[in-house]
Amino acid sequence: MQIKFFKLILPLSLVAVAVIMGAVFLLNQSPESQPTPNPSQSPTPAPTPQPVAEVPDNWQTYRNEKFGFEVKYPNDLTLLKEDTSTFVSFGKPDRAFIGESSLDIKILKDVSEKKVLSEARIWTKDEIIELHHNEPKQFPPDFNAEEFTKTQEYWFFDPVDPYPTPVQEILVDGKKALTGEFSVRLGDAQGGYLGLGTNSMILLYGNDNTYALIYAGFNADSVVLPKILSTFQFIE
């Protein structure tokens, strides 16, 4: 009888132990024990395609084989300057001083992306965070670099300005481009003249380490720059 009792109780004991171990395992896998997702670690959104704008038939076409690009521009602008190296400027001669209705294009070849970003005063968020860590006096006392820059990868920043301004990553003709607005203060040299106000800038990526920096001021018509961009193309 005693032997039969042990034969019966042993399997039941093993089952009970297995049930208890299973319950402990499930408790350890409960949502409360899982790591909380960090929203700041979400993937960076894909670049936004730049819509193709309808360009008026009477726009002029500028083509420069040496610089390697072609672009259409409004009929009320004229070619103000054509540098012997890589710089072209269009605008209204009587308004060039303040940069209104202006278009400056600079082509950079055989240079690194880092050099181009530096020339355009574009910083990555990691660079902003590192600068804030090393030189906090460059920023306002309440500035939180990690929180401020978490929404964008690229930022305009000039040490004379209190806060960085966002730079958007878009697609122009299927290629990566960066665009944003920056403040031009009296005393800044932009394309050979002094400017004042808010201008737009776009960095276009070409082939073989070729870039185009476009500075534009069209205060009266916000749709002009997208139209110009839709006509810009690098040429061989």
Backbone as numpy.savetxt, mean C-alpha at the origin, in Angstrom:
# Nx Ny Nz CAx CAy CAz Cx Cy Cz
-16.97 -69.40 42.83 -17.80 -68.19 42.83 -16.94 -66.93 42.83
-15.88 -66.90 43.64 -15.01 -65.72 43.71 -14.29 -65.47 42.40
-13.91 -66.56 41.75 -13.25 -66.42 40.44 -14.19 -65.81 39.43
-15.45 -66.26 39.44 -16.44 -65.71 38.51 -16.66 -64.22 38.77
-16.64 -63.84 40.05 -16.84 -62.43 40.40 -15.74 -61.55 39.80
-14.48 -61.98 39.95 -13.37 -61.21 39.39 -13.41 -61.16 37.87
-13.86 -62.28 37.28 -13.98 -62.29 35.81 -15.02 -61.27 35.35
-16.02 -61.05 36.16 -17.09 -60.11 35.80 -16.67 -58.66 36.07
-16.05 -58.43 37.21 -15.73 -57.06 37.62 -14.56 -56.47 36.83
-13.62 -57.29 36.36 -12.45 -56.77 35.64 -12.83 -56.07 34.34
-13.68 -56.69 33.48 -14.07 -55.97 32.25 -14.82 -54.69 32.55
-15.67 -54.70 33.58 -16.42 -53.50 33.93 -15.49 -52.39 34.38
-14.45 -52.74 35.11 -13.48 -51.75 35.57 -12.74 -51.11 34.41
-12.34 -51.92 33.44 -11.65 -51.39 32.27 -12.53 -50.44 31.47
-13.82 -50.78 31.38 -14.76 -49.91 30.66 -14.89 -48.58 31.38
-14.99 -48.64 32.72 -15.12 -47.40 33.50 -13.91 -46.52 33.35
-12.73 -47.10 33.36 -11.50 -46.31 33.20 -11.47 -45.65 31.82
-11.88 -46.39 30.80 -11.88 -45.84 29.44 -12.85 -44.68 29.32
-14.04 -44.80 29.97 -15.02 -43.72 29.93 -14.48 -42.47 30.60
-13.83 -42.65 31.76 -13.28 -41.49 32.50 -12.19 -40.80 31.69
-11.30 -41.60 31.07 -10.22 -41.01 30.28 -10.79 -40.26 29.07
-11.83 -40.79 28.46 -12.45 -40.12 27.32 -13.08 -38.80 27.72
-13.71 -38.77 28.89 -14.32 -37.54 29.37 -13.28 -36.47 29.63
-12.15 -36.88 30.23 -11.07 -35.92 30.49 -10.54 -35.35 29.18
-10.37 -36.20 28.19 -9.86 -35.75 26.89 -10.80 -34.74 26.25
-12.14 -35.00 26.32 -13.11 -34.09 25.73 -13.13 -32.75 26.45
-12.98 -32.79 27.77 -12.94 -31.54 28.54 -11.74 -30.69 28.14
-10.61 -31.35 27.90 -9.41 -30.62 27.50 -9.54 -30.02 26.10
-10.47 -30.57 25.29 -10.68 -30.06 23.95 -11.83 -29.08 23.87
-12.37 -28.62 24.97 -13.49 -27.69 24.99 -13.05 -26.36 24.43
-14.02 -25.53 23.93 -13.65 -24.26 23.32 -12.87 -23.35 24.25
-13.14 -23.47 25.58 -12.45 -22.58 26.52 -10.96 -22.84 26.57
-10.56 -24.09 26.21 -9.14 -24.43 26.28 -8.40 -24.14 24.99
-9.14 -23.77 23.92 -8.51 -23.50 22.63 -7.95 -22.09 22.60
-6.83 -21.87 21.87 -6.28 -20.52 21.77 -7.24 -19.58 21.06
-7.36 -18.35 21.53 -8.25 -17.36 20.95 -7.64 -16.79 19.69
-8.37 -16.84 18.55 -7.80 -16.29 17.31 -7.49 -14.81 17.48
-6.41 -14.39 16.85 -6.01 -12.99 16.89 -6.43 -12.32 15.59
-7.41 -11.36 15.65 -7.89 -10.74 14.42 -6.78 -10.06 13.63
-5.74 -9.59 14.31 -4.66 -8.89 13.61 -3.83 -9.83 12.76
-4.01 -11.15 12.94 -3.26 -12.11 12.17 -4.01 -12.57 10.92
-5.15 -11.91 10.62 -5.92 -12.29 9.44 -5.13 -11.96 8.18
-5.35 -12.71 7.09 -4.58 -12.49 5.87 -4.78 -11.09 5.31
-3.75 -10.54 4.68 -3.84 -9.23 4.05 -4.76 -9.31 2.83
-5.73 -8.39 2.71 -6.65 -8.45 1.56 -5.89 -8.35 0.24
-6.43 -9.01 -0.77 -5.82 -8.97 -2.09 -5.92 -7.56 -2.66
-4.95 -7.15 -3.49 -5.01 -5.82 -4.11 -6.31 -5.62 -4.88
-6.82 -4.39 -4.86 -8.06 -4.06 -5.55 -7.77 -3.67 -6.99
-8.42 -4.32 -7.97 -8.19 -3.93 -9.36 -8.65 -2.49 -9.60
-7.84 -1.72 -10.31 -8.20 -0.34 -10.64 -9.16 -0.36 -11.82
-10.38 0.21 -11.66 -11.32 0.19 -12.78 -10.81 0.96 -13.98
-11.11 0.46 -15.15 -10.71 1.14 -16.38 -11.66 2.29 -16.64
-11.14 3.50 -16.68 -11.97 4.68 -16.87 -12.04 5.05 -18.34
-13.15 5.69 -18.71 -13.33 6.12 -20.10 -12.58 7.42 -20.32
-11.69 7.41 -21.29 -10.83 8.57 -21.55 -11.40 9.36 -22.73
-11.52 10.69 -22.58 -12.02 11.52 -23.69 -11.16 11.37 -24.95
-11.79 11.45 -26.10 -11.09 11.28 -27.37 -10.07 12.39 -27.64
-10.29 13.56 -27.04 -9.41 14.69 -27.36 -8.18 14.77 -26.46
-7.97 13.78 -25.60 -6.77 13.79 -24.76 -5.53 13.59 -25.63
-4.43 14.18 -25.20 -3.17 14.06 -25.91 -2.42 12.80 -25.44
-1.56 12.30 -26.32 -0.74 11.12 -25.99 0.72 11.53 -25.92
1.35 11.15 -24.84 2.79 11.39 -24.69 3.49 10.03 -24.70
4.51 9.92 -25.54 5.27 8.68 -25.64 6.76 9.01 -25.59
7.48 8.31 -24.73 8.91 8.57 -24.59 9.66 7.24 -24.68
10.32 7.04 -25.80 11.04 5.78 -26.02 12.22 5.64 -25.06
12.88 6.76 -24.75 14.04 6.71 -23.86 13.65 6.31 -22.45
12.60 6.93 -21.94 12.15 6.62 -20.59 11.37 5.30 -20.55
10.76 4.94 -21.68 10.07 3.66 -21.77 8.65 3.66 -21.26
7.87 4.70 -21.61 6.46 4.68 -21.20 5.63 5.53 -22.16
4.32 5.32 -22.09 3.35 6.09 -22.85 2.18 6.39 -21.94
1.59 7.58 -22.10 0.46 7.96 -21.26 -0.37 9.03 -21.98
-1.67 9.03 -21.72 -2.55 10.10 -22.21 -2.79 11.08 -21.07
-3.00 12.36 -21.43 -3.21 13.37 -20.40 -4.21 14.41 -20.90
-4.86 15.12 -19.96 -5.92 16.06 -20.34 -5.45 17.14 -21.29
-6.38 17.62 -22.11 -6.06 18.59 -23.15 -5.69 19.95 -22.60
-6.07 20.25 -21.35 -5.76 21.56 -20.80 -4.38 21.60 -20.14
-3.64 20.48 -20.20 -2.28 20.47 -19.68 -1.28 20.56 -20.83
-0.13 21.11 -20.52 0.95 21.19 -21.50 2.22 20.58 -20.91
3.12 20.19 -21.77 4.41 19.65 -21.31 5.25 20.80 -20.78
5.49 20.81 -19.47 6.24 21.89 -18.84 7.73 21.61 -18.80
8.07 20.35 -18.59 9.48 20.03 -18.40 9.75 18.61 -18.85
10.85 18.41 -19.53 11.27 17.08 -19.94 12.75 16.97 -19.60
13.02 16.35 -18.47 14.38 16.24 -17.98 15.20 15.33 -18.89
16.51 15.54 -18.90 17.38 14.72 -19.75 17.58 13.31 -19.20
17.16 13.08 -17.94 17.36 11.75 -17.37 16.06 10.96 -17.34
15.20 11.23 -16.36 14.02 10.37 -16.23 12.76 11.11 -15.82
12.72 12.42 -15.93 11.62 13.16 -15.33 10.82 13.93 -16.37
9.47 13.84 -16.29 8.57 14.56 -17.19 7.51 15.25 -16.33
7.18 16.49 -16.69 6.17 17.23 -15.92 5.17 17.88 -16.87
3.88 17.72 -16.55 2.80 18.35 -17.31 2.02 19.25 -16.36
1.40 20.29 -16.89 0.61 21.15 -16.02 0.12 22.38 -16.74
-0.46 23.28 -15.94 -0.88 24.58 -16.44 0.18 25.59 -16.03
0.82 26.25 -16.98 1.94 27.14 -16.63 1.58 28.18 -15.59
0.36 28.71 -15.63 -0.01 29.76 -14.69 -0.38 29.22 -13.32
-0.50 27.86 -13.16 -0.88 27.28 -11.88 0.19 26.33 -11.36
1.33 26.27 -12.03 2.35 25.28 -11.67 2.92 25.51 -10.28
2.95 26.76 -9.83 3.58 27.06 -8.54 2.87 26.34 -7.40
1.54 26.24 -7.46 0.80 25.60 -6.36 0.48 24.15 -6.66
0.90 23.66 -7.81 0.73 22.25 -8.11 -0.69 21.83 -8.46
-1.55 22.77 -8.82 -2.92 22.41 -9.17 -2.97 21.92 -10.62
-3.72 20.85 -10.87 -3.82 20.26 -12.20 -2.45 20.00 -12.78
-1.67 19.22 -12.04 -0.31 18.92 -12.47 -0.13 17.41 -12.57
0.86 17.01 -13.35 1.17 15.60 -13.51 2.67 15.45 -13.69
3.33 14.84 -12.73 4.77 14.62 -12.79 5.04 13.12 -12.82
5.85 12.68 -13.76 6.16 11.26 -13.91 7.67 11.07 -13.86
8.12 10.22 -12.99 9.54 9.90 -12.89 9.73 8.41 -13.08
10.59 8.03 -13.99 10.88 6.64 -14.27 12.19 6.25 -13.59
12.17 5.14 -12.87 13.37 4.63 -12.21 13.65 3.23 -12.73
14.87 3.01 -13.22 15.24 1.72 -13.78 16.43 1.13 -13.04
16.46 -0.19 -13.00 17.57 -0.93 -12.40 17.84 -0.50 -10.96
16.77 -0.34 -10.21 16.89 0.02 -8.79 16.06 -0.95 -7.97
16.36 -1.01 -6.68 15.62 -1.90 -5.79 14.30 -1.28 -5.38
13.34 -2.12 -5.01 12.06 -1.62 -4.53 12.25 -0.77 -3.28
13.19 -1.17 -2.43 13.43 -0.43 -1.19 13.86 1.01 -1.49
14.70 1.19 -2.49 15.15 2.54 -2.86 13.99 3.38 -3.38
13.13 2.76 -4.18 11.99 3.50 -4.73 11.03 3.90 -3.61
10.75 2.98 -2.71 9.85 3.29 -1.59 10.42 4.43 -0.74
11.73 4.40 -0.54 12.37 5.45 0.24 12.23 6.81 -0.44
12.43 6.83 -1.75 12.31 8.09 -2.49 10.88 8.62 -2.44
9.91 7.71 -2.44 8.51 8.11 -2.41 8.00 8.36 -0.99
8.88 8.21 0.00 8.52 8.36 1.42 7.45 7.36 1.84
7.53 6.16 1.28 6.62 5.09 1.66 7.36 4.12 2.58
6.76 3.86 3.74 7.33 2.96 4.72 6.44 1.73 4.86
7.04 0.58 5.14 6.25 -0.59 5.51 5.84 -0.44 6.97
4.82 -1.19 7.37 4.37 -1.09 8.75 5.46 -1.55 9.72
6.26 -2.55 9.32 7.35 -3.01 10.18 8.39 -1.91 10.37
8.63 -1.12 9.33 9.59 -0.02 9.45 9.06 1.08 10.37
7.73 1.34 10.29 7.12 2.33 11.18 7.24 1.87 12.63
6.94 0.59 12.87 7.03 0.04 14.23 8.46 0.12 14.76
9.42 -0.23 13.91 10.82 -0.19 14.34 11.27 1.24 14.63
10.85 2.19 13.77 11.22 3.59 14.00 10.61 4.10 15.31
9.35 3.73 15.54 8.69 4.17 16.78 9.39 3.59 18.01
9.86 2.36 17.88 10.57 1.72 18.99 11.91 2.41 19.25
12.63 2.78 18.18 13.96 3.35 18.32 13.94 4.87 18.55
12.96 5.54 17.92 12.90 7.00 18.04 11.46 7.44 18.33
10.96 7.18 19.52 9.56 7.51 19.84 9.24 9.00 19.75
10.24 9.86 19.88 9.99 11.30 19.83 9.60 11.78 18.44
9.74 10.91 17.44 9.30 11.26 16.08 7.79 11.26 15.97
7.10 10.72 16.97 5.66 10.54 16.92 4.99 11.23 18.12
3.66 11.44 18.04 2.94 12.00 19.19 3.06 11.08 20.41
2.92 11.59 21.62 3.08 10.78 22.84 2.12 9.60 22.93
0.91 9.75 22.39 -0.08 8.68 22.50 -0.06 7.71 21.32
0.94 7.81 20.45 0.99 6.99 19.25 1.31 5.54 19.60
0.47 4.60 19.11 0.69 3.17 19.28 0.95 2.58 17.89
2.20 2.32 17.58 2.59 1.93 16.22 1.92 0.63 15.78
1.90 -0.38 16.65 1.32 -1.67 16.28 -0.17 -1.54 15.98
-0.89 -0.80 16.81 -2.33 -0.65 16.61 -2.62 0.22 15.41
-1.84 1.29 15.24 -2.09 2.26 14.18 -1.87 1.65 12.80
-0.87 0.80 12.65 -0.48 0.31 11.33 -1.05 -1.06 10.97
-1.91 -1.62 11.81 -2.32 -3.01 11.59 -3.23 -3.18 10.38
-3.83 -2.08 9.88 -4.77 -2.21 8.76 -4.11 -2.13 7.39
-2.87 -1.62 7.32 -2.21 -1.43 6.03 -0.77 -1.93 6.10
-0.25 -2.34 4.96 1.14 -2.77 4.89 2.07 -1.59 4.60
1.56 -0.59 3.84 2.39 0.54 3.43 1.81 1.85 3.94
2.72 2.81 4.22 2.31 4.11 4.77 3.21 5.22 4.25
2.60 6.39 3.95 3.39 7.59 3.75 3.83 8.09 5.12
5.08 8.50 5.23 5.50 9.10 6.50 6.68 10.02 6.26
6.52 11.23 6.75 7.59 12.22 6.75 7.75 12.67 8.19
8.96 12.65 8.72 9.16 13.00 10.13 8.58 14.35 10.55
8.33 15.26 9.59 7.74 16.55 9.97 6.23 16.45 10.16
5.61 15.33 9.74 4.18 15.12 9.94 3.97 14.29 11.20
2.88 14.54 11.93 2.68 13.80 13.20 2.32 12.33 13.01
1.53 12.01 12.01 1.05 10.64 11.84 1.30 10.14 10.41
1.57 8.84 10.23 1.64 8.27 8.88 0.25 8.29 8.23
0.22 8.31 6.91 -1.05 8.24 6.18 -1.06 6.98 5.32
-2.23 6.34 5.18 -2.27 5.02 4.54 -1.99 5.05 3.05
-1.38 3.96 2.58 -1.11 3.73 1.16 -1.80 2.43 0.77
-2.63 2.49 -0.25 -3.39 1.32 -0.69 -2.62 0.53 -1.74
-2.75 -0.78 -1.70 -2.19 -1.63 -2.74 -3.29 -1.99 -3.72
-3.09 -1.65 -4.99 -4.09 -1.89 -6.02 -3.42 -2.58 -7.22
-4.24 -2.92 -8.20 -3.74 -3.49 -9.45 -4.02 -2.51 -10.58
-3.01 -2.21 -11.37 -3.16 -1.37 -12.56 -2.65 -2.18 -13.74
-3.55 -2.46 -14.67 -3.21 -3.30 -15.82 -2.68 -4.67 -15.36
-3.25 -5.18 -14.28 -2.88 -6.50 -13.77 -1.62 -6.53 -12.94
-0.98 -5.37 -12.72 0.27 -5.32 -11.98 0.09 -4.57 -10.67
0.90 -4.94 -9.69 0.87 -4.29 -8.39 1.17 -2.79 -8.52
0.45 -1.99 -7.75 0.69 -0.56 -7.67 0.34 -0.08 -6.27
0.95 1.00 -5.84 0.67 1.60 -4.54 0.17 3.02 -4.76
-0.88 3.40 -4.04 -1.44 4.73 -4.24 -1.93 5.31 -2.92
-1.86 6.62 -2.83 -2.32 7.30 -1.63 -2.22 8.80 -1.82
-2.55 9.54 -0.75 -2.48 10.99 -0.78 -1.48 11.47 0.25
-0.81 12.56 -0.06 0.15 13.13 0.87 0.02 14.65 0.84
0.42 15.28 1.92 0.36 16.74 2.02 1.65 17.35 1.51
1.49 18.33 0.66 2.65 19.08 0.15 2.63 20.45 0.81
3.65 20.74 1.58 3.71 22.01 2.30 4.52 23.03 1.51
4.24 24.30 1.76 5.00 25.37 1.13 6.47 25.20 1.50
7.30 25.09 0.50 8.72 24.86 0.75 9.18 23.50 0.28
8.24 22.55 0.06 8.61 21.25 -0.49 8.83 21.39 -2.00
9.85 20.75 -2.49 10.10 20.75 -3.93 9.51 19.49 -4.53
8.54 19.65 -5.40 7.92 18.52 -6.09 8.01 18.78 -7.59
8.95 18.16 -8.21 9.07 18.29 -9.66 9.57 19.66 -10.10
10.39 20.31 -9.31 10.97 21.56 -9.73 10.17 22.79 -9.34
9.03 22.63 -8.63 8.28 23.79 -8.18 7.80 23.56 -6.76
7.40 24.63 -6.10 6.92 24.53 -4.73 5.43 24.24 -4.74
4.99 23.39 -3.82 3.59 23.01 -3.80 2.95 23.22 -2.45
1.64 23.31 -2.44 0.89 23.46 -1.20 -0.47 22.78 -1.37
-0.82 21.89 -0.45 -2.11 21.21 -0.52 -1.95 19.71 -0.45
-2.98 18.98 -0.89 -2.97 17.52 -0.87 -2.90 16.99 -2.28
-1.89 16.21 -2.55 -1.71 15.61 -3.87 -1.81 14.09 -3.78
-1.97 13.47 -4.94 -1.99 12.01 -5.02 -0.67 11.51 -5.57
-0.31 10.32 -5.14 0.90 9.69 -5.67 0.61 8.23 -5.95
1.18 7.73 -7.02 1.03 6.31 -7.33 2.38 5.76 -7.77
2.69 4.58 -7.30 3.92 3.88 -7.68 3.52 2.69 -8.53
3.96 2.70 -9.79 3.66 1.61 -10.71 4.87 0.70 -10.85
4.61 -0.59 -10.87 5.67 -1.59 -11.01 5.71 -2.09 -12.45
6.89 -1.98 -13.07 7.05 -2.49 -14.42 7.80 -3.80 -14.42
8.56 -4.05 -15.47 9.36 -5.28 -15.57 10.84 -4.96 -15.33
11.57 -5.96 -14.85 13.03 -5.85 -14.69 13.44 -4.64 -13.85
12.86 -4.55 -12.64 13.21 -3.48 -11.70 13.01 -2.09 -12.29
11.89 -1.92 -12.99 11.51 -0.62 -13.55 10.26 -0.13 -12.83
10.27 1.16 -12.46 9.16 1.73 -11.70 8.80 3.09 -12.29
7.56 3.50 -12.07 7.11 4.84 -12.42 6.49 5.48 -11.19
7.02 6.64 -10.81 6.45 7.42 -9.72 5.64 8.55 -10.34
4.34 8.59 -10.04 3.47 9.62 -10.60 2.93 10.48 -9.46
3.20 11.77 -9.55 2.64 12.74 -8.60 1.58 13.54 -9.34
0.41 13.64 -8.78 -0.68 14.33 -9.47 -1.46 15.20 -8.50
-1.81 16.39 -8.96 -2.68 17.27 -8.19 -3.85 17.70 -9.04
-5.01 17.13 -8.79 -6.22 17.47 -9.53 -7.32 17.77 -8.52
-7.19 18.92 -7.88 -8.10 19.26 -6.79 -9.54 19.42 -7.25
-9.74 19.81 -8.50 -11.09 20.10 -8.97 -11.81 18.87 -9.52
-11.07 17.80 -9.82 -11.68 16.65 -10.48 -10.99 15.37 -10.01
-11.64 14.64 -9.11 -11.03 13.45 -8.51 -10.99 12.26 -9.46
-11.65 12.33 -10.62 -11.68 11.19 -11.54 -10.58 11.29 -12.60
-9.82 12.36 -12.62 -8.80 12.53 -13.66 -7.69 11.52 -13.52
-7.18 11.34 -12.30 -6.04 10.43 -12.12 -6.37 8.99 -12.54
-7.51 8.41 -12.14 -7.82 7.05 -12.64 -7.85 6.95 -14.15
-8.31 8.01 -14.81 -8.33 7.99 -16.28 -6.91 7.97 -16.84
-6.04 8.77 -16.24 -4.65 8.80 -16.68 -4.00 7.43 -16.47
-4.24 6.84 -15.31 -3.63 5.55 -15.00 -4.09 4.47 -15.96
-5.33 4.56 -16.41 -5.84 3.54 -17.33 -5.15 3.58 -18.68
-4.44 4.69 -18.98 -3.76 4.81 -20.27 -2.25 4.59 -20.15
-1.72 4.57 -18.93 -0.28 4.45 -18.76 0.19 3.04 -19.11
1.29 2.95 -19.83 1.88 1.64 -20.11 3.37 1.77 -20.30
4.09 0.78 -19.74 5.52 0.70 -20.00 5.72 0.14 -21.41
6.73 0.64 -22.08 7.05 0.13 -23.42 8.50 -0.33 -23.44
8.79 -1.25 -24.32 10.15 -1.78 -24.45 11.05 -0.81 -25.19
